[in-house]
Amino acid sequence: MQALKNPEQVVVDELMQAKLVREIYSERQLDEVMTDFWVNHFNIFINKGADRYLMTSYERDAIRRMCSANSKTCWWRPPKARR
């Protein structure tokens, strides 16, 4: 019934539940922590403007790809550590 009244909220609720399940049961929990860190760092909030529609693809295509990159090529590492 809630899906008929407020479908956007149903989608947001399902996305938050899926994120929680990934964080709890993932074998790569450090990647989940790093993903959450960068989402917070870039101030992405699912209830802010168009973020609710773009959050899933942005997290998947940009944030997760950056977090799972080879540790020698990660852009957030200091230049001395890239050698």
Secondary structure, DSSP 8 states (H G I E B T S, - for coil): -HHHH-HHHHHHHHHHHHHHHHHHH-S-HHHHHHHHHHHHHTT--TTSTTHHHHHHHHIIIIIHHHHTS-TTT-TTS-GGGG-
